[in-house]
Amino acid sequence: MIGLETMGEALKMAVFWVLAISTVFFAVFVVTAKDIVRAGLALIMCMFGIAALYILLNAQFLGIIQVLVYIGAIGVLILFAVMLTKHEIGGGPGED
């Protein structure tokens, strides 16, 4: 019979691996994305994954600082990138 402590450790390991794989996936997507907005959103998701890993490791302060400082700063960076990027809206027919 599996004890509660073993079930808790197995669940913690499963959550860790899901967070680790998703964080690596979003980090690779940041590097390979051609659109700046998608790259910025993937970077935000990567930072959320890192914050969740910090919280999983009982470093709650680092997780909260990760969310407040880094994710807040990346959100502002995306806004400035979108505002300062020259992109014509409503191009001619047949243009994508």
C-alpha positions, 0 to 999 in steps of 0.5 A: 500500500502506498502511503500518503507521503509517497503519493504526495511526493509522486504528485510533486514530481509530476507537477515538477516535470509538467512545469519543467517541460512546459517552461523549456517548450516556451523558452524554445518558442521564444527563440524561434518565434518570428513575431515579437508579440508571440515571443513576448507572450511565450517569454511571459509564460516561461517566466510564470513556469519559473515562478511556479518552480520557485514556489514548488521549491518552497522559495515563495519570495522568489516566486512572487518577485519573479511574477511582480518584477519580471513578468510586469516588466515584460508586459510593459516591454510588449506594450512598447514593442507593439506601439513602436513597431511599424506595421500597416493595418489593413494592407491591400487585397491578397496580402497576408 
